[in-house]
Amino acid sequence: MENTFLYLSTCSTCIRIIKELGIEGAHFLQDVKQKKVTSQQLAFLYEATKSYEALINKRGRVFAQLKNQGAGFTEEVYKHLLKTEYSCLKRPILIWNNEVCLGNAKKTVTEMHKAIYE
């Protein structure tokens, strides 16, 4: 899989992490609002996590609305959400040398930095 940093340009946390990592303007940045996650990327992320649920941003508005409506969540529902709603993707995600760093926890950001620079 090609080295990629999946993020949302309107997410202040993603922007802060990009600055922290020193990768502003890097060719491998992919704003999921402008360029959706591809089926190939989604399949790779699923293989890495073994779950579509692990890739879901459960704090997002779309997810919250569905939850409030009593929607039932299965792996197929999660997969559909990830394909159709960019805001449902947990972010940021770094795919680097076929390894995946997912989320914005301090430990994860440290792992991202090590992956890129070491």
Backbone as a printed PyTorch tensor [residue, N CA C, xyz], in Angstrom:
tensor([[[  0.8530,  -1.1810,   0.0000],
         [  0.0000,   0.0000,   0.0000],
         [  0.8930,   1.2370,   0.0000]],

        [[  0.4860,   2.2170,  -0.7580],
         [  1.2230,   3.4760,  -0.8590],
         [  1.1800,   4.2300,   0.4730]],

        [[  2.3070,   4.8420,   0.8380],
         [  2.3650,   5.6450,   2.0650],
         [  1.3780,   6.7990,   1.9630]],

        [[  0.5170,   6.9130,   2.9700],
         [ -0.5550,   7.9070,   2.9450],
         [ -0.8690,   8.3660,   4.3610]],

        [[ -1.2190,   9.6310,   4.4930],
         [ -1.7100,  10.1750,   5.7500],
         [ -3.1280,  10.6410,   5.4830]],

        [[ -4.1140,   9.9110,   5.9940],
         [ -5.5200,  10.2530,   5.8090],
         [ -5.9460,  11.2020,   6.9270]],

        [[ -6.5260,  12.3140,   6.5450],
         [ -6.9360,  13.3170,   7.5180],
         [ -8.1210,  14.1040,   6.9720]],

        [[ -8.6830,  14.9550,   7.8130],
         [ -9.7710,  15.8240,   7.4090],
         [ -9.3090,  17.2630,   7.5940]],

        [[ -9.3450,  18.0370,   6.5290],
         [ -8.8150,  19.4050,   6.5630],
         [ -9.5800,  20.3260,   7.5100]],

        [[-10.8010,  19.9870,   7.8310],
         [-11.5860,  20.8170,   8.7490],
         [-11.4620,  20.3560,  10.2010]],

        [[-10.6210,  19.3720,  10.4440],
         [-10.4120,  18.8400,  11.7970],
         [ -9.1740,  19.4990,  12.4070]],

        [[ -9.3800,  20.2880,  13.4430],
         [ -8.2610,  21.0050,  14.0570],
         [ -7.2370,  20.0460,  14.6640]],

        [[ -7.6830,  18.9120,  15.1590],
         [ -6.7520,  17.9230,  15.7150],
         [ -5.8550,  17.3610,  14.6210]],

        [[ -6.4360,  17.0460,  13.4760],
         [ -5.6300,  16.5350,  12.3480],
         [ -4.5910,  17.5670,  11.9150]],

        [[ -4.9940,  18.8210,  11.8180],
         [ -4.0840,  19.8930,  11.3990],
         [ -2.9620,  20.0560,  12.4240]],

        [[ -3.3120,  19.9880,  13.7050],
         [ -2.2980,  20.0880,  14.7600],
         [ -1.2840,  18.9480,  14.6410]],

        [[ -1.7620,  17.7320,  14.3950],
         [ -0.8760,  16.5720,  14.2830],
         [  0.0080,  16.6850,  13.0440]],

        [[ -0.5310,  17.1670,  11.9440],
         [  0.2680,  17.3740,  10.7270],
         [  1.4150,  18.3340,  11.0250]],

        [[  1.1150,  19.4200,  11.7200],
         [  2.1550,  20.3880,  12.0830],
         [  3.1620,  19.7710,  13.0400]],

        [[  2.6630,  19.0200,  14.0090],
         [  3.5230,  18.3650,  14.9920],
         [  4.4880,  17.3870,  14.3120]],

        [[  3.9890,  16.6930,  13.2950],
         [  4.8200,  15.7340,  12.5550],
         [  5.7190,  16.4190,  11.5220]],

        [[  5.4400,  17.6860,  11.2320],
         [  6.2370,  18.4250,  10.2510],
         [  6.0190,  17.9540,   8.8260]],

        [[  4.7740,  17.5800,   8.5050],
         [  4.5020,  17.0460,   7.1660],
         [  3.5540,  17.9460,   6.3570]],

        [[  3.4650,  19.2220,   6.7330],
         [  2.6220,  20.1450,   5.9850],
         [  3.0560,  20.1410,   4.5190]],

        [[  2.1000,  20.0310,   3.6260],
         [  2.3880,  20.0750,   2.1980],
         [  3.0070,  18.8050,   1.6290]],

        [[  3.1250,  17.7530,   2.4180],
         [  3.7250,  16.5050,   1.9350],
         [  2.8550,  15.8840,   0.8500]],

        [[  3.4950,  15.2080,  -0.0830],
         [  2.7710,  14.6230,  -1.2150],
         [  1.8620,  13.4600,  -0.8010]],

        [[  2.0840,  12.8860,   0.3620],
         [  1.3090,  11.7190,   0.7870],
         [  0.0910,  12.0670,   1.6370]],

        [[ -0.2000,  13.3720,   1.8200],
         [ -1.3910,  13.7900,   2.5670],
         [ -2.6360,  13.5740,   1.7060]],

        [[ -3.6810,  13.0310,   2.3090],
         [ -4.9400,  12.8220,   1.5980],
         [ -6.0840,  13.3270,   2.4610]],

        [[ -6.6700,  14.4360,   2.0510],
         [ -7.8350,  14.9930,   2.7340],
         [ -9.0480,  14.1640,   2.3100]],

        [[ -9.6210,  13.4190,   3.2520],
         [-10.7050,  12.4950,   2.9120],
         [-11.9880,  13.2150,   2.4970]],

        [[-12.0550,  14.5050,   2.7510],
         [-13.2120,  15.2750,   2.2900],
         [-13.0870,  15.5520,   0.7920]],

        [[-11.8660,  15.7830,   0.3280],
         [-11.6140,  16.0820,  -1.0800],
         [-11.4290,  14.8220,  -1.9250]],

        [[-10.7600,  13.8380,  -1.3470],
         [-10.4960,  12.5750,  -2.0520],
         [-10.8420,  11.4300,  -1.1110]],

        [[-11.9960,  10.8350,  -1.3620],
         [-12.4940,   9.7880,  -0.4700],
         [-11.5110,   8.6200,  -0.3770]],

        [[-11.6450,   7.8810,   0.7110],
         [-10.8570,   6.6740,   0.9010],
         [-11.2370,   5.6960,  -0.2050]],

        [[-10.2410,   5.1160,  -0.8490],
         [-10.5160,   4.1760,  -1.9340],
         [-10.9030,   2.8110,  -1.3790]],

        [[-11.5090,   2.0020,  -2.2140],
         [-11.8650,   0.6310,  -1.8140],
         [-10.6120,  -0.1530,  -1.4520]],

        [[ -9.5260,   0.0910,  -2.1850],
         [ -8.2630,  -0.5910,  -1.9080],
         [ -7.7250,  -0.1770,  -0.5280]],

        [[ -7.7630,   1.1010,  -0.2250],
         [ -7.3100,   1.5730,   1.0820],
         [ -8.1780,   0.9900,   2.1950]],

        [[ -9.4840,   0.9920,   1.9800],
         [-10.4060,   0.4640,   2.9790],
         [-10.1450,  -1.0250,   3.2220]],

        [[ -9.9190,  -1.7820,   2.1610],
         [ -9.6180,  -3.2120,   2.2940],
         [ -8.3100,  -3.4100,   3.0630]],

        [[ -7.3100,  -2.5800,   2.7710],
         [ -6.0280,  -2.6730,   3.4730],
         [ -6.2090,  -2.3640,   4.9570]],

        [[ -6.9520,  -1.3170,   5.2640],
         [ -7.1920,  -0.9380,   6.6570],
         [ -7.9700,  -2.0190,   7.3960]],

        [[ -8.9210,  -2.6450,   6.6960],
         [ -9.6690,  -3.7440,   7.3080],
         [ -8.7350,  -4.9050,   7.6410]],

        [[ -7.8510,  -5.2360,   6.7210],
         [ -6.8900,  -6.3250,   6.9650],
         [ -5.9940,  -6.0110,   8.1560]],

        [[ -5.6230,  -4.7580,   8.2980],
         [ -4.7360,  -4.3550,   9.3930],
         [ -5.4460,  -4.3680,  10.7440]],

        [[ -6.7300,  -4.0050,  10.7590],
         [ -7.4650,  -3.8910,  12.0230],
         [ -8.3970,  -5.0690,  12.2910]],

        [[ -8.7200,  -5.8100,  11.2410],
         [ -9.6600,  -6.9450,  11.3160],
         [-11.0700,  -6.5180,  11.7130]],

        [[-11.3760,  -5.2300,  11.4970],
         [-12.6880,  -4.7290,  11.8910],
         [-12.9660,  -3.3860,  11.2180]],

        [[-14.1630,  -3.2470,  10.6530],
         [-14.5750,  -1.9340,  10.1470],
         [-14.9560,  -1.0240,  11.3090]],

        [[-15.4640,  -1.6210,  12.3790],
         [-15.8460,  -0.8340,  13.5470],
         [-14.6520,  -0.0650,  14.1110]],

        [[-13.4650,  -0.6630,  14.0680],
         [-12.2550,  -0.0020,  14.5820],
         [-11.9110,   1.2440,  13.7740]],

        [[-12.4290,   1.3460,  12.5700],
         [-12.1470,   2.4730,  11.6830],
         [-13.1870,   3.5850,  11.7790]],

        [[-14.1990,   3.3830,  12.6090],
         [-15.3070,   4.3370,  12.7170],
         [-15.0290,   5.4070,  13.7690]],

        [[-15.3070,   6.6550,  13.3930],
         [-15.2600,   7.7780,  14.3230],
         [-16.6140,   7.8340,  15.0180]],

        [[-16.6640,   7.3410,  16.2330],
         [-17.9380,   7.2550,  16.9470],
         [-18.3600,   8.5800,  17.5720]],

        [[-17.5370,   9.6000,  17.4240],
         [-17.8830,  10.9300,  17.9360],
         [-18.5140,  11.8180,  16.8680]],

        [[-18.5500,  11.3550,  15.6460],
         [-19.0650,  12.1550,  14.5380],
         [-20.5730,  12.3300,  14.5740]],

        [[-21.0400,  13.3780,  13.9270],
         [-22.4710,  13.6900,  13.9150],
         [-23.2980,  12.6370,  13.1960]],

        [[-22.8050,  12.1580,  12.0510],
         [-23.5650,  11.1800,  11.2750],
         [-23.7600,   9.9080,  12.0940]],

        [[-22.6810,   9.4460,  12.7160],
         [-22.7700,   8.2390,  13.5360],
         [-23.7250,   8.4650,  14.7090]],

        [[-23.6250,   9.6120,  15.3640],
         [-24.4820,   9.9240,  16.5040],
         [-25.9560,   9.9520,  16.0940]],

        [[-26.2580,  10.5190,  14.9270],
         [-27.6340,  10.5700,  14.4480],
         [-28.1810,   9.1680,  14.2170]],

        [[-27.3790,   8.3210,  13.5920],
         [-27.8160,   6.9460,  13.3400],
         [-28.0350,   6.1930,  14.6480]],

        [[-27.1480,   6.4160,  15.5860],
         [-27.2680,   5.7560,  16.8840],
         [-28.5460,   6.2040,  17.5920]],

        [[-28.8260,   7.5010,  17.5360],
         [-30.0400,   8.0370,  18.1610],
         [-31.3120,   7.5260,  17.4960]],

        [[-31.2130,   7.2070,  16.2120],
         [-32.3670,   6.6660,  15.4830],
         [-32.5430,   5.1760,  15.7440]],

        [[-31.6270,   4.6000,  16.5160],
         [-31.7300,   3.1910,  16.8570],
         [-31.2350,   2.2520,  15.7690]],

        [[-30.3640,   2.7570,  14.8990],
         [-29.8300,   1.9300,  13.8130],
         [-29.0280,   0.7710,  14.3980]],

        [[-29.1630,  -0.3710,  13.7660],
         [-28.3690,  -1.5310,  14.1600],
         [-27.0350,  -1.4840,  13.4330]],

        [[-25.9640,  -1.7300,  14.1450],
         [-24.6430,  -1.6360,  13.5380],
         [-24.0200,  -3.0110,  13.3900]],

        [[-23.6960,  -3.3340,  12.1540],
         [-22.9820,  -4.5680,  11.8240],
         [-21.7330,  -4.1660,  11.0550]],

        [[-20.8670,  -5.1060,  10.8020],
         [-19.6660,  -4.8010,  10.0150],
         [-20.0510,  -4.2730,   8.6320]],

        [[-21.1170,  -4.7770,   8.0430],
         [-21.5610,  -4.3040,   6.7270],
         [-22.0470,  -2.8550,   6.8010]],

        [[-22.7400,  -2.5100,   7.8700],
         [-23.2010,  -1.1230,   8.0550],
         [-21.9920,  -0.2150,   8.2200]],

        [[-21.0190,  -0.6350,   9.0390],
         [-19.8040,   0.1610,   9.2190],
         [-19.0790,   0.3400,   7.8840]],

        [[-18.9760,  -0.7210,   7.1080],
         [-18.2940,  -0.6550,   5.8080],
         [-19.0020,   0.3440,   4.8920]],

        [[-20.3300,   0.2830,   4.8640],
         [-21.1040,   1.2140,   4.0350],
         [-20.8800,   2.6630,   4.4820]],

        [[-20.8940,   2.8930,   5.7910],
         [-20.6510,   4.2440,   6.3090],
         [-19.2780,   4.7530,   5.8910]],

        [[-18.2690,   3.8990,   5.9800],
         [-16.9050,   4.3010,   5.6270],
         [-16.7860,   4.6320,   4.1420]],

        [[-17.5580,   3.9470,   3.3140],
         [-17.5170,   4.2020,   1.8720],
         [-18.2840,   5.4610,   1.4760]],

        [[-19.3070,   5.8040,   2.2560],
         [-20.1880,   6.8990,   1.8330],
         [-20.0440,   8.1830,   2.6350]],

        [[-19.5780,   8.1050,   3.8800],
         [-19.5050,   9.2760,   4.7480],
         [-18.0650,   9.5110,   5.2200]],

        [[-17.4040,  10.4760,   4.6190],
         [-16.0030,  10.7440,   4.9840],
         [-15.8480,  11.0650,   6.4710]],

        [[-16.8710,  11.6760,   7.0730],
         [-16.7760,  12.0660,   8.4800],
         [-16.8270,  10.8790,   9.4330]],

        [[-17.2000,   9.7150,   8.9460],
         [-17.2780,   8.5310,   9.8020],
         [-15.9330,   7.8270,   9.9600]],

        [[-14.9330,   8.2320,   9.2100],
         [-13.6130,   7.6160,   9.3120],
         [-12.8680,   8.1660,  10.5210]],

        [[-12.3870,   7.2600,  11.3710],
         [-11.5490,   7.6780,  12.4880],
         [-10.2810,   8.2630,  11.8850]],

        [[ -9.8040,   9.3460,  12.4520],
         [ -8.6520,  10.0020,  11.8610],
         [ -7.8030,  10.6660,  12.9220]],

        [[ -6.5850,  10.9890,  12.5670],
         [ -5.9180,  10.6690,  11.3080],
         [ -5.4800,   9.2160,  11.2630]],

        [[ -5.1370,   8.7840,  10.0500],
         [ -4.6080,   7.4380,   9.8340],
         [ -3.3400,   7.5780,   9.0090]],

        [[ -2.2730,   6.9870,   9.5050],
         [ -1.0260,   6.9460,   8.7580],
         [ -0.8160,   5.5170,   8.2680]],

        [[ -0.6880,   5.3780,   6.9660],
         [ -0.2960,   4.1020,   6.3610],
         [  1.1380,   4.3120,   5.9090]],

        [[  2.0630,   3.6010,   6.5330],
         [  3.4850,   3.8200,   6.2470],
         [  4.2080,   2.4840,   6.2250]],

        [[  4.8240,   2.1690,   5.0980],
         [  5.5380,   0.8980,   4.9360],
         [  4.6600,  -0.2810,   5.3590]],

        [[  3.4080,  -0.2400,   4.9090],
         [  2.4100,  -1.2810,   5.1590],
         [  2.0550,  -1.4710,   6.6270]],

        [[  2.3370,  -0.4860,   7.4500],
         [  1.9090,  -0.4670,   8.8440],
         [  0.8640,   0.6300,   8.9940]],

        [[ -0.0190,   0.4830,   9.9790],
         [ -1.1020,   1.4430,  10.1810],
         [ -1.0320,   2.0290,  11.5850]],

        [[ -1.0780,   3.3560,  11.6600],
         [ -1.2140,   4.0790,  12.9210],
         [ -2.5550,   4.8050,  12.8400]],

        [[ -3.4330,   4.5300,  13.7880],
         [ -4.8160,   4.9750,  13.7040],
         [ -5.2110,   5.7750,  14.9350]],

        [[ -5.6540,   7.0080,  14.7150],
         [ -6.1800,   7.8150,  15.8080],
         [ -5.2630,   8.9500,  16.2150]],

        [[ -5.6710,   9.6580,  17.2660],
         [ -4.9540,  10.8650,  17.6530],
         [ -4.3980,  10.8180,  19.0770]],

        [[ -4.3490,   9.6370,  19.6730],
         [ -3.7700,   9.5110,  21.0120],
         [ -2.2940,   9.8950,  20.9660]],

        [[ -1.7910,  10.4330,  22.0580],
         [ -0.3970,  10.8780,  22.1190],
         [  0.5570,   9.7410,  21.7310]],

        [[  0.2880,   8.5470,  22.2280],
         [  1.1180,   7.3730,  21.9190],
         [  1.1000,   7.0740,  20.4110]],

        [[ -0.0640,   7.1970,  19.8050],
         [ -0.1970,   6.9390,  18.3650],
         [  0.5640,   7.9750,  17.5530]],

        [[  0.4890,   9.2460,  17.9580],
         [  1.2100,  10.3100,  17.2500],
         [  2.7210,  10.0670,  17.3650]],

        [[  3.1740,   9.5970,  18.5070],
         [  4.5920,   9.2520,  18.6840],
         [  4.9680,   8.1160,  17.7350]],

        [[  4.0930,   7.1150,  17.6060],
         [  4.3300,   6.0070,  16.6740],
         [  4.3820,   6.5120,  15.2330]],

        [[  3.5180,   7.4630,  14.8970],
         [  3.5190,   8.0490,  13.5580],
         [  4.8580,   8.7230,  13.2800]],

        [[  5.3340,   9.4900,  14.2410],
         [  6.6060,  10.1910,  14.0820],
         [  7.7470,   9.1970,  13.8720]],

        [[  7.7710,   8.1440,  14.6690],
         [  8.8040,   7.1160,  14.5170],
         [  8.7250,   6.4400,  13.1580]],

        [[  7.5110,   6.1440,  12.7090],
         [  7.3360,   5.4750,  11.4170],
         [  7.8840,   6.3260,  10.2780]],

        [[  7.5990,   7.6150,  10.3160],
         [  8.0020,   8.4950,   9.2200],
         [  9.5030,   8.7830,   9.2450]],

        [[ 10.0650,   8.9960,  10.4190],
         [ 11.4370,   9.5090,  10.5100],
         [ 12.4930,   8.4960,  10.8980]],

        [[ 12.1090,   7.3010,  11.3060],
         [ 13.1360,   6.3330,  11.7070],
         [ 13.2410,   5.1860,  10.7380]]])
